[in-house]
């Protein structure tokens, strides 16, 4: 999940420190590439999941269809 990377943290921190009119929307589908996000980062809650921040809208959603990479891999 991109919101757990340094680039995302730096962008959010920069916009807060300079009071920029940016609103971040974090969509959590529970996946980091093809694996469970919380397992990848070894966290029960992700960084922005339980925080109240007027600059961030965070929400979780599930997929009705399989996530990309689910099933058999094809190498080109």
Helices and strands as residue ranges (DSSP letters): G 2-4, H 6-17, E 24-28, E 31-32, E 35-36, H 37-41, E 56-60
